[in-house]
Amino acid sequence: MDRNAVEIRNLTKKFGDFTAVDNISFNVRKGEIFGFLGANGAGKTTAMRILCGLSLPTAGEGTVAGYDINTQQEKIKRHIGYMSQKFSLYPDLTVRENIRLFGGIYGLRDRQIREKTDALLGMLEMQSEKDRFAGSLPLGWKQKLAFSIAMIHDPEIIFLDEPTGGVDPETRRRFWEMIYDASEKGTTVFVTTHYMDEAEYCDRVSVMVDGRIAALDSPERLKSEYGADNMDEVFRIIVR
């Protein structure tokens, strides 16, 4: 049985003469929390779009949830969840309408959507908010709802693209509790972040610089290798 949720070899993405992702290779183990770090413009979002089946690579090969990134993009989309910094919610739809919409996008049947809606509202303690517009929810509630919707179809892998950007430390901490819970239940978590304290919560992290992976290991090993007290120091050393 394959132990890797993601396997990437020599992945490259060019836009004209510009190379956004430059010949990167890595694996993500099943059930792992994998941090994808890098400054803005390092290439991490471009790479993630390829892994999510939203963009084709210029060169390279790989699989996500066992499906080929070059030829099976639609199957990849059905087997992953995705949440971006914008929280992936439609602000002028209600909580219940958002759940129903994304349930349909992820291929659930009407009966499954009804059951999942009731279960989600109960788990999030949002029954009384089901007819409230998503855009009017407090930030922490939006985050919890968006994360839960991205997991509505029980995906093997969830991709989180800067999911905690612009939120306060307490809300970030609560969000990471949800990530840990998903990982403990067997979901692989692939997260991009520029908060170096969040890198400490990952099982392994890769650091991208100018489209390439400059380092990849557990936070503890990286701190030891670079003689650093925290991941922020590691990142500064690598980028410098």
Beta strands, then each sheet from edge to edge (+ up, - down):
strand 1: 4-15
strand 2: 18-29
strand 3: 33-38
strand 4: 59-64
strand 5: 67-68
strand 6: 80-84
strand 7: 157-161
strand 8: 188-193
strand 9: 204-209
strand 10: 212-217
sheet 1: 2+ 1- 4+ 5-
sheet 2: 6+ 7+ 8+ 3+ 9+ 10-
end
